[in-house]
């Protein structure tokens, strides 16, 4: 398996596992997003801050998954894996992928 699709199966399994393991946190993010989106003007800023804390926690966990696996690879392969992981995570978890975008 070479080229762009080299890590497809691995990434699918990693992100499936991430979604299952982090389901409570992902649900919390959805609830926090709905709360600030539907809040009054007076409450919205504080509730957005709460939402952003959850988003940051998810982003850090995605980054941890990526870097844990990448650390087991040689530098060139790790770079390809990171790029593939970033694309897959952005596609599946875009609202929570800010750290991956910043790191790209």
N, C-alpha and C positions, 0 to 999 in steps of 0.2 A: 504494500500500500504506500504509494508515494504521492507527492503533490498535496493539493489543498485538502483532499479527503482523507489524508493519512490518519488523522486523529478522530474522525467522525464517530466511530463506535465508542471509543473511550470517552469522548466528550458527552455523548448522549447518556451513557451510563453514569458519569460523574454528575451531570446536571440533574438527572432523574433522582439520584441519591441525595443530592443537595436539596432538591425540592421536597423530598419526603422528610429528610432530617430537619429541615428548617420550616416546615409547614406552619407551625405555630407563629413563628416570626413573620413569615410572608402574610399570614392572615392578619396579624397585628398591623402590618404595614397597610393592607387594604382598608382596614377599619380606621386607622389613623388618617389615611388619605380622604376617606369619606367624611370623617369628622371635621377636618379643617375646611374641606371644600364646601360643606353645607353649614358652616358656622357663621354666626353673626360677625360683623366687622370687628367688634370688640374682642371676640374670642379667637378669631382666625390666626392672628400672628402667633399666639402661644401654641395653638393646636398644630400649626405648621411646624413649629420648632420640635414638637413631640414627634411628628411624622418624620422629620429630617433625621432625628436620632435613630429611629428604626431603620430608615433607608441606609444610613451610614453603617449600622451594624450588619446589615445584609451585604453591603458592598465589601466590608472588611472580610466577611466570611467567604465571599466569592474569591477575593484576592488570596486568602489563605489556601483555599482549595487549589487554585492555580499555582501558587508558589510552592506548595508542598510537593506537588507532582513534578513541577519544572526542576526542582532542586535535585531530582533523581536522574536527570538527563544531562548529556553533554551540552555545552553552550549553544551550539548551532541547532541541535534538535530542540532544546528548551525554547529558543527564540521562535521557532516554527510552532511549537505547541502553544506558547503564550499568545501568538497571533490568532491561532485557530480557537483557543479558549475565549479570547476576547470577542471574536465574531459570534461564536455560539452563545455566549452569556449575554451579549448585547441583544441578540435576536430573541432570546427567551426571557431575560430579566432586565430589559432596558431601563426601567425606572430605578433599578438598584445597582447599576453598573458604572457609576460615576468614577470610582477609583480605577477601574479598568481602562476607561477612556483617558483619564489623566496620565496613566502609566504607559499608554501606547506610544 
